[in-house]
Amino acid sequence: KQAGFQGTVKLALFLSYQGHLLDVQVKSSSGYDVLDEDAAAVARGILDYPPFPPQVEAKELWIAIPMTYQLD
């Protein structure tokens, strides 16, 4: 915050149907390594994601999410 860094990190999360995180990748950088690394660490720090709904037949899939760091 003191450095004034802000931006959006686009992550790709590889999830199992049970909600377990199998992998995380930075797909689009915020322009700051510290924000990119923090976003990936936050994603890894979530113990379990929601399981897939019954209508999703895939056992594993990649999802894309943005994480925005913004100074107020």
Number of C-alpha atoms within 10 A of each C-alpha: 9 5 5 7 14 15 16 18 25 20 22 20 21 17 22 19 18 14 15 17 20 13 14 19 16 18 15 13 15 21 13 13 11 10 20 23 15 13 24 20 12 10 20 16 10 10 9 13 14 11 13 17 9 8 6 11 9 10 10 17 14 15 11 13 13 15 18 14 16 11 10 4
